[in-house]
């Protein structure tokens, strides 16, 4: 279809041009692109819903969780309520015999911690790690990409050789080394991702900038006297921001997955509950051999859901950004 | 005997936004050895028709009804396997941009031979022989069979594609825009090949193009398509002498013609109807200058209007008088349509001579001024302070631009030597206020680089560019900003020249913001005023549109408006209309020309199209390999060319008149790579009039660019040097 036909199809009614048009800023444009992603792609909307649910859970975790996730629960005699089954699985009357009331949705751990409360609190670290790492990756990658692509020359050379170095460092071992130097904390993952994972975003954004900066409207801006910074941030950046969002949403998934892996390997802070930590706890206490699926499956499912949500959203951006991929 | 006959063909495209009736009831007959030219602007269904014939429609395209008979076979009922047999062997197509259809990793010869062996059943030996014959036939050196496509120039690739299309001796050749995007000299040579083959092989050809002069040169009959319909059918000569449909009439008058230049070219304003809901009446009614009440209600059918001529127009019986009326260009200009906005057309749209948009910014050396940006209103010159009309605005002194390629780390690893591209070599010219200069030449001649140098998008390697007394290589940031407010660039591709994320208001107001216009209301006022100037009316309607909502012609007007919003005094237009449909080209040119005159704007037009430059420019400079080889007043350069290269360029421009055949060129295609430095004349390798001196001495530089001069030994002290026989004597 030709541009003309498209234009005539859209041909909005006359006379609506008052002063409203001047609000058409780049920010609104960006907002509209984002809106379009979720309107057109139901999967992306689904992903967003998952994040929204987990966000609510994370914010109100202390209110939602029935017990403290780290404190072992005790029965009437002061002993830990070890390895209690969920109340919907346990044999009736067993809890009274042991001297406690079984209200545990997902049972307890081998030292009597409430699994359900752990799961609720785990969403906090997952989202915290996910979003902060994603933000760090997206921001660093975008800035690096913009500078390298726009200025070229030695700026490009230095930044891209740095990216090459980052590409050369294996990711998980790097985090383990970082954890060894720093105190165990979930922030180690964020730091490691910020230090390493900007490389992909940076490369991709750089290549996009190289394309956009050759377009005539950028030359037009330069001929009009626009400064370099103005060209970068007013003309080029808005065009590549959706791409940053794309990489950001993938980074959320990566970060959560990485945090889970690192925790599972035992390099996390024992004082902070995360889903990966729960899995490691379950693994170490031989929950698998006891068929305590209620301990293993929920954190696994949560990790899977959040990671999926990140990828769904990323996919939605991809569909809007690269519509040609859809037809492949 | 009719070889191809199409009856009431309808093709629809299903899109997200509805069904587009791209081809809507086309009847077409093609007799053996007929050469039919199918003309129309983009989006009118030409290519869809071609794809329907060979049945390679994209997945969302459907043939709704109709019949396509090829040699008595109904193609629509043919099983796919038989259709496949028919393609290439019986119906060969040269698709759009077919130069890129050669496989880059196979030798051209082996691609051709593979085709012959697989599809034609040739043996290995016979295929080789046939391939050699084919290359001979299209004028390619047979040694080239062993070369890869990247070793071919554009024209050579196009020849190879023609050879491949004709390899299996098809009964019908359909070529879709076979010479678009080729340089004028190459275009001429390809047309010559096509013409020769038509004669020698008695080919049946259907040529699809937007360029009526190509049709005039190659075809013996013409069909004009508009909005999915054929609106006129005629033999070529009567068609070009007296078109019978208003649309054809407009197309013809929209074309600049070197042989008989017009004072004003017409432009068919507006754009074709939306084919999702085609209008009930005549589809051209909205853009037609002869529209009547009934046109909007009655859908005209293709009817016989004379000896073997058909036209779909309600007023075809009055065509003779209409044709007479159409001679007056103002008739066309009055139909400036602002479609969909339902507002009356402005009164004096076309050659409107309203009050000037503003004075030429100033003459008071703004570049070096103390406060160039603080308050733009202060810079407004007093009335009457126009300055002398013939003072020099811009001076190029021996300007050169070199690029380095193949160096760096990658080059080092590949073992490439760093090479220097001499994009622009020692060019000098002057430009007066209000004057327009055209830069012409084949692609790669450095004309666009010169344009970039002029607006300081890139800096010169050598030489001096003096703008209004200030040397551009020595301006500081503040002066540069002042310069930026006075010099603007208009781009080739309007679809890329505007930020897709900005509304038009935002795009137009940006330059004002950059140059320190603080008051939003003043900015708005200036933007509206400028849009009005470029005939985008009412301007308010366009302010909140995004670029994708406008047609190409409208966009180019916006680009022009952005260039003029600061009231510059120098404008560089780089191929301003080459991406636009023919029907709207003239409108842009007319507006630019009028505004330049009103504003006293000095303009440099860069184009490969000499007829366009003749139409718009006071002076023309011909460039070859980074040098200006001839410069002078437009009419003199066109009518009395001196340099052999200029002569070749002019001879190569196809004439939109089938009775005039372009003379054969005596010049080889293919510009040498601009990486070599020549001892003698750079053009000597291709020059039909090469002399001994040309190989040994550089021709004297143009001494005075204000006169008509050429940089050629034919007019210098060596004019009596012995002539050389080409080819043999020029040892490379």
HADDOCK unambig.tbl for C-alpha pairs under 7 A between the chains (distance, minus, plus):
assign (segid A and resid 2 and name CA) (segid B and resid 43 and name CA) 5.75 0.50 0.50
assign (segid A and resid 3 and name CA) (segid B and resid 548 and name CA) 6.85 0.50 0.50
assign (segid A and resid 3 and name CA) (segid B and resid 551 and name CA) 5.87 0.50 0.50
assign (segid A and resid 4 and name CA) (segid B and resid 271 and name CA) 6.63 0.50 0.50
assign (segid A and resid 4 and name CA) (segid B and resid 550 and name CA) 6.59 0.50 0.50
assign (segid A and resid 4 and name CA) (segid B and resid 551 and name CA) 4.79 0.50 0.50
assign (segid A and resid 5 and name CA) (segid B and resid 274 and name CA) 5.10 0.50 0.50
assign (segid A and resid 6 and name CA) (segid B and resid 549 and name CA) 6.92 0.50 0.50
assign (segid A and resid 7 and name CA) (segid B and resid 548 and name CA) 6.86 0.50 0.50
assign (segid A and resid 7 and name CA) (segid B and resid 549 and name CA) 4.21 0.50 0.50
assign (segid A and resid 7 and name CA) (segid B and resid 550 and name CA) 5.54 0.50 0.50
assign (segid A and resid 7 and name CA) (segid B and resid 551 and name CA) 6.87 0.50 0.50
assign (segid A and resid 8 and name CA) (segid B and resid 274 and name CA) 6.57 0.50 0.50
assign (segid A and resid 8 and name CA) (segid B and resid 340 and name CA) 6.68 0.50 0.50
assign (segid A and resid 9 and name CA) (segid B and resid 274 and name CA) 6.93 0.50 0.50
assign (segid A and resid 11 and name CA) (segid B and resid 340 and name CA) 5.53 0.50 0.50
assign (segid A and resid 13 and name CA) (segid B and resid 341 and name CA) 6.08 0.50 0.50
assign (segid A and resid 14 and name CA) (segid B and resid 341 and name CA) 4.74 0.50 0.50
assign (segid A and resid 14 and name CA) (segid B and resid 342 and name CA) 6.78 0.50 0.50
assign (segid A and resid 14 and name CA) (segid B and resid 541 and name CA) 6.51 0.50 0.50
assign (segid A and resid 15 and name CA) (segid B and resid 541 and name CA) 6.52 0.50 0.50
assign (segid A and resid 17 and name CA) (segid B and resid 540 and name CA) 5.77 0.50 0.50
assign (segid A and resid 17 and name CA) (segid B and resid 541 and name CA) 5.66 0.50 0.50
assign (segid A and resid 17 and name CA) (segid B and resid 544 and name CA) 6.89 0.50 0.50
assign (segid A and resid 21 and name CA) (segid B and resid 543 and name CA) 6.90 0.50 0.50
assign (segid A and resid 21 and name CA) (segid B and resid 544 and name CA) 4.87 0.50 0.50
assign (segid A and resid 24 and name CA) (segid B and resid 503 and name CA) 6.66 0.50 0.50
assign (segid A and resid 26 and name CA) (segid B and resid 501 and name CA) 6.82 0.50 0.50
assign (segid A and resid 29 and name CA) (segid B and resid 501 and name CA) 6.70 0.50 0.50
assign (segid A and resid 215 and name CA) (segid B and resid 496 and name CA) 6.15 0.50 0.50
assign (segid A and resid 216 and name CA) (segid B and resid 491 and name CA) 6.85 0.50 0.50
assign (segid A and resid 216 and name CA) (segid B and resid 496 and name CA) 5.57 0.50 0.50
assign (segid A and resid 216 and name CA) (segid B and resid 497 and name CA) 4.49 0.50 0.50
assign (segid A and resid 217 and name CA) (segid B and resid 496 and name CA) 6.22 0.50 0.50
assign (segid A and resid 217 and name CA) (segid B and resid 497 and name CA) 4.18 0.50 0.50
assign (segid A and resid 217 and name CA) (segid B and resid 498 and name CA) 4.93 0.50 0.50
assign (segid A and resid 217 and name CA) (segid B and resid 499 and name CA) 5.56 0.50 0.50
assign (segid A and resid 220 and name CA) (segid B and resid 489 and name CA) 6.92 0.50 0.50
assign (segid A and resid 220 and name CA) (segid B and resid 497 and name CA) 6.96 0.50 0.50
assign (segid A and resid 223 and name CA) (segid B and resid 455 and name CA) 6.80 0.50 0.50
assign (segid A and resid 223 and name CA) (segid B and resid 457 and name CA) 6.84 0.50 0.50
assign (segid A and resid 223 and name CA) (segid B and resid 484 and name CA) 5.92 0.50 0.50
assign (segid A and resid 223 and name CA) (segid B and resid 488 and name CA) 6.25 0.50 0.50
assign (segid A and resid 223 and name CA) (segid B and resid 489 and name CA) 6.88 0.50 0.50
assign (segid A and resid 224 and name CA) (segid B and resid 484 and name CA) 5.50 0.50 0.50
assign (segid A and resid 224 and name CA) (segid B and resid 485 and name CA) 6.44 0.50 0.50
assign (segid A and resid 224 and name CA) (segid B and resid 511 and name CA) 5.39 0.50 0.50
assign (segid A and resid 225 and name CA) (segid B and resid 481 and name CA) 5.58 0.50 0.50
assign (segid A and resid 225 and name CA) (segid B and resid 484 and name CA) 5.21 0.50 0.50
assign (segid A and resid 225 and name CA) (segid B and resid 514 and name CA) 6.68 0.50 0.50
assign (segid A and resid 226 and name CA) (segid B and resid 514 and name CA) 6.10 0.50 0.50
